[in-house]
Amino acid sequence: MGILSEQEGDPVAVENAAGRSRILLVCEHASRVLPERLGTLGLSAEALESHIAWDPGALAVSRMMAKSLDATLIYQRFSRLAYDCNRPPESPGAMPETSEIYPVPGNADLSEAARLERAEGLYFPFRDRIASLVRQRIAEGRAPILVTIHSFTPVYFGRERPVEIGILHDADSRLADLMLESAGRSALYTTRRNEPYGPEDGVTHTLQVHGLANGLLNVMIEVRNDLIRDDTSQGVMADYLTGLLLESVPPSQAY
């Protein structure tokens, strides 16, 4: 049967597939929707609306950036509580039993068959869609620049986070270095390298699989979610990040 019903459709969404920009935007935590088969995973409505279920504002910002850049956007249509598409199947965080302060009863003691079903229904289609587009663009002679968009909560385990924008990278820091340099010139936001997370936290899976493995310029952007709560603030942030990318990517490489 699979984790998704026929009515729920494809787990992956692709917008502006023919975008002319070489920048490829990816939003792994775009949605808080759970597959119907999983019910609420034993969580309250409050928990399912919170940051543990998705990255609030990230999809809206990604869409605005895609429009400004004429870039392709790929995102996951279901909650990271069902499967976190920025984690490989063997990672405990792929189907977390606990997310911050919230136990996730519906993810406790999953069998190998149940874990595989979720990976096959949610993760592999997402991974493969990105990989296919990357291969296609490389074959066309316009290797993409991989940019993943995330948001994070201002308070985590009761501690405030002063960073406003995180520029994250794994072993390849080329694009991150340029973006941090550009951000430092404007000083509009408190921007830091590999904060509030870094490679040691296992958050660079998408960059590793699709960016590093193909020698592509790549970066992960984390935005504090209190800065992107409504249409206006999302538009301001999207404009800022679009400008930051275009300042950092040579024009000859952006299109």
Contacts in CASP RR format, 6 or more apart in sequence:
PFRMAT RR
TARGET T0000
AUTHOR 0000-0000-0000
METHOD contacts of the structure
MODEL  1
MGILSEQEGDPVAVENAAGRSRILLVCEHASRVLPERLGTLGLSAEALES
HIAWDPGALAVSRMMAKSLDATLIYQRFSRLAYDCNRPPESPGAMPETSE
IYPVPGNADLSEAARLERAEGLYFPFRDRIASLVRQRIAEGRAPILVTIH
SFTPVYFGRERPVEIGILHDADSRLADLMLESAGRSALYTTRRNEPYGPE
DGVTHTLQVHGLANGLLNVMIEVRNDLIRDDTSQGVMADYLTGLLLESVP
PSQAY
2 37 0 8 1.000
2 117 0 8 1.000
2 120 0 8 1.000
2 121 0 8 1.000
3 35 0 8 1.000
3 37 0 8 1.000
3 38 0 8 1.000
3 82 0 8 1.000
3 117 0 8 1.000
3 118 0 8 1.000
3 120 0 8 1.000
3 121 0 8 1.000
3 122 0 8 1.000
4 11 0 8 1.000
4 35 0 8 1.000
4 37 0 8 1.000
4 78 0 8 1.000
4 121 0 8 1.000
4 122 0 8 1.000
5 35 0 8 1.000
5 36 0 8 1.000
5 37 0 8 1.000
8 35 0 8 1.000
8 36 0 8 1.000
9 77 0 8 1.000
10 77 0 8 1.000
10 125 0 8 1.000
11 76 0 8 1.000
11 77 0 8 1.000
11 78 0 8 1.000
11 121 0 8 1.000
11 122 0 8 1.000
11 125 0 8 1.000
11 126 0 8 1.000
12 74 0 8 1.000
12 75 0 8 1.000
12 76 0 8 1.000
12 77 0 8 1.000
12 125 0 8 1.000
12 126 0 8 1.000
12 129 0 8 1.000
13 30 0 8 1.000
13 74 0 8 1.000
13 75 0 8 1.000
13 76 0 8 1.000
13 77 0 8 1.000
14 72 0 8 1.000
14 73 0 8 1.000
14 74 0 8 1.000
14 129 0 8 1.000
14 133 0 8 1.000
15 63 0 8 1.000
15 66 0 8 1.000
15 72 0 8 1.000
15 73 0 8 1.000
15 74 0 8 1.000
15 75 0 8 1.000
16 66 0 8 1.000
16 67 0 8 1.000
16 70 0 8 1.000
16 71 0 8 1.000
16 72 0 8 1.000
16 73 0 8 1.000
17 72 0 8 1.000
17 133 0 8 1.000
18 72 0 8 1.000
19 70 0 8 1.000
19 71 0 8 1.000
19 72 0 8 1.000
20 70 0 8 1.000
20 255 0 8 1.000
21 69 0 8 1.000
21 70 0 8 1.000
21 71 0 8 1.000
21 72 0 8 1.000
21 254 0 8 1.000
21 255 0 8 1.000
22 137 0 8 1.000
22 142 0 8 1.000
22 143 0 8 1.000
22 144 0 8 1.000
22 145 0 8 1.000
22 253 0 8 1.000
22 254 0 8 1.000
22 255 0 8 1.000
23 69 0 8 1.000
23 71 0 8 1.000
23 144 0 8 1.000
23 145 0 8 1.000
23 147 0 8 1.000
23 245 0 8 1.000
23 249 0 8 1.000
23 254 0 8 1.000
24 71 0 8 1.000
24 72 0 8 1.000
24 74 0 8 1.000
24 130 0 8 1.000
24 133 0 8 1.000
24 134 0 8 1.000
24 137 0 8 1.000
24 144 0 8 1.000
24 145 0 8 1.000
24 146 0 8 1.000
24 147 0 8 1.000
25 62 0 8 1.000
25 65 0 8 1.000
25 66 0 8 1.000
25 69 0 8 1.000
25 71 0 8 1.000
25 72 0 8 1.000
25 73 0 8 1.000
25 74 0 8 1.000
25 147 0 8 1.000
25 148 0 8 1.000
25 149 0 8 1.000
26 73 0 8 1.000
26 74 0 8 1.000
26 75 0 8 1.000
26 130 0 8 1.000
26 146 0 8 1.000
26 147 0 8 1.000
26 148 0 8 1.000
26 149 0 8 1.000
26 206 0 8 1.000
26 210 0 8 1.000
27 55 0 8 1.000
27 58 0 8 1.000
27 59 0 8 1.000
27 62 0 8 1.000
27 73 0 8 1.000
27 74 0 8 1.000
27 75 0 8 1.000
27 76 0 8 1.000
27 148 0 8 1.000
27 149 0 8 1.000
27 150 0 8 1.000
28 75 0 8 1.000
28 76 0 8 1.000
28 80 0 8 1.000
28 84 0 8 1.000
28 85 0 8 1.000
28 86 0 8 1.000
28 126 0 8 1.000
28 148 0 8 1.000
28 150 0 8 1.000
28 206 0 8 1.000
29 54 0 8 1.000
29 55 0 8 1.000
29 58 0 8 1.000
29 76 0 8 1.000
29 80 0 8 1.000
29 84 0 8 1.000
29 85 0 8 1.000
29 86 0 8 1.000
29 150 0 8 1.000
29 151 0 8 1.000
30 54 0 8 1.000
30 55 0 8 1.000
30 58 0 8 1.000
30 59 0 8 1.000
30 62 0 8 1.000
30 75 0 8 1.000
30 76 0 8 1.000
30 77 0 8 1.000
31 54 0 8 1.000
31 59 0 8 1.000
31 75 0 8 1.000
31 76 0 8 1.000
31 77 0 8 1.000
31 78 0 8 1.000
31 79 0 8 1.000
32 48 0 8 1.000
32 49 0 8 1.000
32 53 0 8 1.000
32 54 0 8 1.000
32 79 0 8 1.000
33 77 0 8 1.000
33 78 0 8 1.000
33 79 0 8 1.000
34 40 0 8 1.000
34 41 0 8 1.000
34 48 0 8 1.000
34 53 0 8 1.000
34 78 0 8 1.000
34 79 0 8 1.000
34 81 0 8 1.000
34 82 0 8 1.000
35 78 0 8 1.000
35 82 0 8 1.000
35 122 0 8 1.000
38 82 0 8 1.000
38 106 0 8 1.000
40 48 0 8 1.000
41 81 0 8 1.000
41 82 0 8 1.000
41 104 0 8 1.000
41 105 0 8 1.000
41 106 0 8 1.000
41 107 0 8 1.000
42 104 0 8 1.000
42 105 0 8 1.000
42 106 0 8 1.000
43 53 0 8 1.000
43 81 0 8 1.000
43 102 0 8 1.000
43 104 0 8 1.000
43 105 0 8 1.000
47 53 0 8 1.000
47 102 0 8 1.000
48 79 0 8 1.000
48 81 0 8 1.000
50 102 0 8 1.000
50 153 0 8 1.000
51 100 0 8 1.000
51 151 0 8 1.000
51 152 0 8 1.000
51 153 0 8 1.000
51 225 0 8 1.000
52 81 0 8 1.000
52 99 0 8 1.000
52 100 0 8 1.000
52 102 0 8 1.000
53 79 0 8 1.000
53 80 0 8 1.000
53 81 0 8 1.000
54 79 0 8 1.000
54 80 0 8 1.000
55 149 0 8 1.000
55 150 0 8 1.000
55 151 0 8 1.000
55 152 0 8 1.000
55 225 0 8 1.000
56 151 0 8 1.000
56 225 0 8 1.000
56 228 0 8 1.000
56 229 0 8 1.000
57 151 0 8 1.000
57 225 0 8 1.000
57 228 0 8 1.000
57 229 0 8 1.000
57 234 0 8 1.000
58 149 0 8 1.000
58 150 0 8 1.000
58 151 0 8 1.000
58 223 0 8 1.000
58 228 0 8 1.000
59 75 0 8 1.000
60 228 0 8 1.000
60 231 0 8 1.000
60 234 0 8 1.000
60 238 0 8 1.000
61 149 0 8 1.000
61 151 0 8 1.000
61 223 0 8 1.000
61 228 0 8 1.000
61 234 0 8 1.000
61 235 0 8 1.000
61 237 0 8 1.000
61 238 0 8 1.000
61 241 0 8 1.000
62 73 0 8 1.000
62 75 0 8 1.000
62 149 0 8 1.000
63 73 0 8 1.000
64 234 0 8 1.000
64 235 0 8 1.000
64 238 0 8 1.000
64 239 0 8 1.000
64 242 0 8 1.000
65 71 0 8 1.000
65 73 0 8 1.000
65 149 0 8 1.000
65 238 0 8 1.000
65 241 0 8 1.000
65 242 0 8 1.000
65 245 0 8 1.000
66 72 0 8 1.000
66 73 0 8 1.000
68 238 0 8 1.000
68 239 0 8 1.000
68 242 0 8 1.000
69 242 0 8 1.000
69 245 0 8 1.000
69 246 0 8 1.000
69 254 0 8 1.000
72 133 0 8 1.000
74 126 0 8 1.000
74 129 0 8 1.000
74 130 0 8 1.000
74 133 0 8 1.000
76 85 0 8 1.000
76 122 0 8 1.000
76 126 0 8 1.000
78 122 0 8 1.000
80 86 0 8 1.000
81 96 0 8 1.000
81 99 0 8 1.000
81 104 0 8 1.000
81 107 0 8 1.000
82 95 0 8 1.000
82 118 0 8 1.000
82 122 0 8 1.000
83 94 0 8 1.000
83 95 0 8 1.000
83 118 0 8 1.000
83 119 0 8 1.000
83 121 0 8 1.000
83 122 0 8 1.000
83 123 0 8 1.000
84 91 0 8 1.000
84 93 0 8 1.000
84 94 0 8 1.000
84 95 0 8 1.000
84 96 0 8 1.000
85 122 0 8 1.000
85 123 0 8 1.000
85 126 0 8 1.000
85 127 0 8 1.000
85 206 0 8 1.000
86 148 0 8 1.000
86 203 0 8 1.000
86 205 0 8 1.000
86 206 0 8 1.000
87 93 0 8 1.000
87 94 0 8 1.000
87 202 0 8 1.000
87 205 0 8 1.000
88 94 0 8 1.000
88 205 0 8 1.000
89 115 0 8 1.000
89 116 0 8 1.000
89 119 0 8 1.000
89 123 0 8 1.000
91 202 0 8 1.000
91 205 0 8 1.000
94 115 0 8 1.000
94 119 0 8 1.000
94 123 0 8 1.000
95 107 0 8 1.000
95 110 0 8 1.000
95 115 0 8 1.000
95 118 0 8 1.000
96 104 0 8 1.000
96 107 0 8 1.000
97 103 0 8 1.000
97 104 0 8 1.000
97 107 0 8 1.000
97 108 0 8 1.000
98 104 0 8 1.000
100 153 0 8 1.000
100 156 0 8 1.000
100 157 0 8 1.000
101 157 0 8 1.000
110 118 0 8 1.000
127 209 0 8 1.000
130 206 0 8 1.000
130 210 0 8 1.000
131 209 0 8 1.000
131 210 0 8 1.000
133 144 0 8 1.000
134 144 0 8 1.000
134 146 0 8 1.000
134 210 0 8 1.000
134 211 0 8 1.000
134 214 0 8 1.000
134 216 0 8 1.000
137 143 0 8 1.000
137 144 0 8 1.000
138 144 0 8 1.000
138 214 0 8 1.000
143 214 0 8 1.000
143 215 0 8 1.000
143 216 0 8 1.000
144 216 0 8 1.000
145 175 0 8 1.000
145 216 0 8 1.000
145 217 0 8 1.000
145 218 0 8 1.000
145 249 0 8 1.000
145 253 0 8 1.000
145 254 0 8 1.000
146 206 0 8 1.000
146 207 0 8 1.000
146 210 0 8 1.000
146 211 0 8 1.000
146 216 0 8 1.000
146 217 0 8 1.000
146 218 0 8 1.000
146 219 0 8 1.000
147 218 0 8 1.000
147 219 0 8 1.000
147 220 0 8 1.000
147 221 0 8 1.000
147 245 0 8 1.000
148 206 0 8 1.000
148 207 0 8 1.000
148 218 0 8 1.000
148 219 0 8 1.000
148 220 0 8 1.000
148 221 0 8 1.000
149 221 0 8 1.000
149 223 0 8 1.000
149 241 0 8 1.000
150 220 0 8 1.000
150 221 0 8 1.000
150 222 0 8 1.000
150 223 0 8 1.000
151 222 0 8 1.000
151 223 0 8 1.000
151 224 0 8 1.000
151 225 0 8 1.000
151 228 0 8 1.000
152 161 0 8 1.000
152 196 0 8 1.000
152 197 0 8 1.000
152 222 0 8 1.000
152 223 0 8 1.000
152 224 0 8 1.000
152 225 0 8 1.000
153 161 0 8 1.000
153 224 0 8 1.000
153 225 0 8 1.000
154 160 0 8 1.000
154 161 0 8 1.000
154 224 0 8 1.000
154 225 0 8 1.000
154 226 0 8 1.000
155 161 0 8 1.000
156 196 0 8 1.000
161 196 0 8 1.000
161 224 0 8 1.000
162 190 0 8 1.000
163 190 0 8 1.000
163 191 0 8 1.000
163 192 0 8 1.000
163 195 0 8 1.000
163 196 0 8 1.000
163 224 0 8 1.000
164 189 0 8 1.000
164 190 0 8 1.000
164 191 0 8 1.000
164 223 0 8 1.000
164 224 0 8 1.000
164 227 0 8 1.000
165 183 0 8 1.000
165 189 0 8 1.000
165 190 0 8 1.000
165 191 0 8 1.000
165 192 0 8 1.000
165 221 0 8 1.000
165 222 0 8 1.000
165 223 0 8 1.000
165 224 0 8 1.000
165 241 0 8 1.000
166 191 0 8 1.000
166 192 0 8 1.000
166 193 0 8 1.000
166 194 0 8 1.000
166 195 0 8 1.000
166 196 0 8 1.000
166 221 0 8 1.000
166 222 0 8 1.000
166 223 0 8 1.000
167 176 0 8 1.000
167 179 0 8 1.000
167 180 0 8 1.000
167 183 0 8 1.000
167 191 0 8 1.000
167 192 0 8 1.000
167 193 0 8 1.000
167 194 0 8 1.000
167 219 0 8 1.000
167 220 0 8 1.000
167 221 0 8 1.000
167 222 0 8 1.000
168 176 0 8 1.000
168 193 0 8 1.000
168 194 0 8 1.000
168 197 0 8 1.000
168 198 0 8 1.000
168 199 0 8 1.000
168 203 0 8 1.000
168 204 0 8 1.000
168 207 0 8 1.000
168 219 0 8 1.000
168 220 0 8 1.000
168 221 0 8 1.000
168 222 0 8 1.000
169 175 0 8 1.000
169 176 0 8 1.000
169 193 0 8 1.000
169 194 0 8 1.000
169 199 0 8 1.000
169 204 0 8 1.000
169 207 0 8 1.000
169 218 0 8 1.000
169 219 0 8 1.000
169 220 0 8 1.000
170 199 0 8 1.000
170 204 0 8 1.000
170 207 0 8 1.000
170 208 0 8 1.000
170 212 0 8 1.000
170 218 0 8 1.000
171 199 0 8 1.000
171 212 0 8 1.000
172 207 0 8 1.000
172 211 0 8 1.000
172 212 0 8 1.000
172 215 0 8 1.000
172 217 0 8 1.000
172 218 0 8 1.000
174 217 0 8 1.000
175 217 0 8 1.000
175 218 0 8 1.000
175 219 0 8 1.000
175 248 0 8 1.000
175 249 0 8 1.000
176 193 0 8 1.000
176 219 0 8 1.000
178 247 0 8 1.000
178 248 0 8 1.000
178 249 0 8 1.000
179 219 0 8 1.000
179 244 0 8 1.000
179 245 0 8 1.000
179 248 0 8 1.000
180 191 0 8 1.000
180 193 0 8 1.000
181 248 0 8 1.000
182 244 0 8 1.000
182 247 0 8 1.000
182 248 0 8 1.000
183 189 0 8 1.000
183 191 0 8 1.000
183 244 0 8 1.000
184 191 0 8 1.000
188 240 0 8 1.000
189 227 0 8 1.000
189 240 0 8 1.000
195 222 0 8 1.000
196 222 0 8 1.000
197 203 0 8 1.000
197 222 0 8 1.000
198 204 0 8 1.000
203 220 0 8 1.000
204 220 0 8 1.000
206 220 0 8 1.000
207 218 0 8 1.000
207 219 0 8 1.000
207 220 0 8 1.000
210 216 0 8 1.000
210 218 0 8 1.000
211 218 0 8 1.000
212 218 0 8 1.000
217 249 0 8 1.000
217 253 0 8 1.000
221 241 0 8 1.000
223 237 0 8 1.000
223 241 0 8 1.000
227 233 0 8 1.000
227 237 0 8 1.000
228 234 0 8 1.000
228 237 0 8 1.000
245 254 0 8 1.000
246 254 0 8 1.000
END
